[in-house]
Amino acid sequence: MLTNMGLYQNRLTGTMPSILATLTSLITLDLSINELSGTIPKEWATLTNLRYMSLYHNQLVGTVPNELAKLSKLSFMYGRWWDSCKLCPKLCVKTHRILCYF
């Protein structure tokens, strides 16, 4: 059972992998300082044990999916979204604990 995945600073390329949604025991996900592109997969809403997610310093576009509002244990999200509450209002309204750095 994988609970922590730290693949930061590995020069990973490609899109954000939706296959990670199958790792439902994840508590920590750190994909920061890579060259990943695209959007955050809405399928990640199945990561219900996730408490920490760091995606900063990648080439992400779009918004944080509203489906991620289902992640009730998520207390720290580190990324680069200029106005995360406008990009994902359901996440901000439901989980007043989210801390996004820019």
C-alpha positions as a printed NumPy array, in Angstrom:
array([[  0.   ,   0.   ,   0.   ],
       [  1.619,   3.224,  -1.206],
       [  0.914,   6.198,   1.057],
       [  3.598,   8.71 ,   0.064],
       [  4.778,   9.532,  -3.444],
       [  7.593,  12.037,  -3.793],
       [  8.684,  12.428,  -7.407],
       [  9.788,  16.043,  -7.118],
       [ 12.717,  17.354,  -9.157],
       [ 12.912,  14.337, -11.468],
       [ 12.579,  16.093, -14.85 ],
       [  9.297,  14.281, -15.489],
       [  7.567,  15.31 , -18.719],
       [  4.173,  14.689, -20.262],
       [  0.723,  15.29 , -18.877],
       [ -0.422,  14.862, -15.303],
       [ -1.067,  11.111, -14.982],
       [ -4.722,  10.293, -14.342],
       [ -3.632,   6.728, -13.467],
       [ -2.605,   8.067, -10.052],
       [ -6.32 ,   8.014,  -9.221],
       [ -5.95 ,   4.286,  -8.59 ],
       [ -3.566,   4.917,  -5.679],
       [ -6.377,   5.531,  -3.205],
       [ -4.135,   5.08 ,  -0.147],
       [ -1.993,   8.114,  -1.022],
       [ -1.636,  10.627,   1.783],
       [  1.168,  12.699,   0.239],
       [  1.669,  13.477,  -3.455],
       [  4.592,  15.644,  -4.504],
       [  5.17 ,  16.128,  -8.233],
       [  6.75 ,  19.562,  -7.904],
       [  9.745,  20.878,  -9.85 ],
       [  9.185,  18.82 , -12.987],
       [  8.047,  19.604, -16.515],
       [  4.565,  18.119, -16.351],
       [  1.929,  19.844, -18.463],
       [ -1.792,  19.949, -19.023],
       [ -4.466,  20.028, -16.375],
       [ -4.996,  18.34 , -13.035],
       [ -7.063,  15.212, -13.744],
       [-10.563,  15.271, -12.262],
       [-10.082,  11.543, -11.636],
       [ -7.812,  12.467,  -8.721],
       [-11.012,  13.064,  -6.735],
       [-10.758,   9.371,  -5.81 ],
       [ -7.671,  10.118,  -3.683],
       [ -9.822,  10.502,  -0.595],
       [ -6.947,   9.95 ,   1.86 ],
       [ -4.811,  12.711,   0.343],
       [ -3.698,  15.35 ,   2.842],
       [ -0.82 ,  17.038,   1.022],
       [ -0.435,  17.767,  -2.686],
       [  2.395,  19.768,  -4.221],
       [  2.377,  20.517,  -7.944],
       [  4.285,  23.785,  -8.163],
       [  6.92 ,  24.521, -10.807],
       [  5.326,  22.556, -13.634],
       [  3.637,  23.704, -16.826],
       [  0.037,  23.321, -15.676],
       [ -2.845,  25.128, -17.351],
       [ -6.544,  25.452, -16.7  ],
       [ -8.31 ,  25.293, -13.393],
       [ -8.291,  23.089, -10.34 ],
       [-11.149,  20.626, -10.989],
       [-14.214,  21.159,  -8.82 ],
       [-14.26 ,  17.399,  -8.261],
       [-11.278,  17.851,  -5.934],
       [-13.658,  19.444,  -3.429],
       [-14.467,  15.854,  -2.459],
       [-11.008,  15.534,  -0.909],
       [-12.127,  16.314,   2.632],
       [ -8.771,  15.386,   4.211],
       [ -6.726,  17.637,   1.918],
       [ -5.264,  20.385,   4.068],
       [ -2.306,  21.592,   2.034],
       [ -2.178,  22.2  ,  -1.701],
       [  0.89 ,  23.85 ,  -3.124],
       [  0.628,  25.096,  -6.677],
       [  0.676,  28.058,  -8.945],
       [ -2.83 ,  29.273,  -9.531],
       [ -3.13 ,  33.03 ,  -9.55 ],
       [ -6.559,  33.073,  -7.994],
       [ -7.386,  29.596,  -6.775],
       [-10.793,  30.54 ,  -5.385],
       [-11.934,  31.817,  -8.764],
       [-10.445,  28.77 , -10.479],
       [-11.947,  26.292,  -8.049],
       [-14.674,  27.917,  -5.945],
       [-16.144,  24.625,  -4.715],
       [-12.785,  23.576,  -3.31 ],
       [-12.266,  26.879,  -1.491],
       [-15.812,  27.096,  -0.126],
       [-15.96 ,  23.499,   1.064],
       [-12.466,  23.198,   2.533],
       [-11.419,  26.45 ,   4.145],
       [ -8.2  ,  24.655,   5.053],
       [ -6.586,  24.773,   1.6  ],
       [ -3.393,  26.797,   1.498],
       [ -2.21 ,  27.672,  -1.977],
       [  1.104,  29.384,  -2.542],
       [  1.77 ,  31.387,  -5.669]])
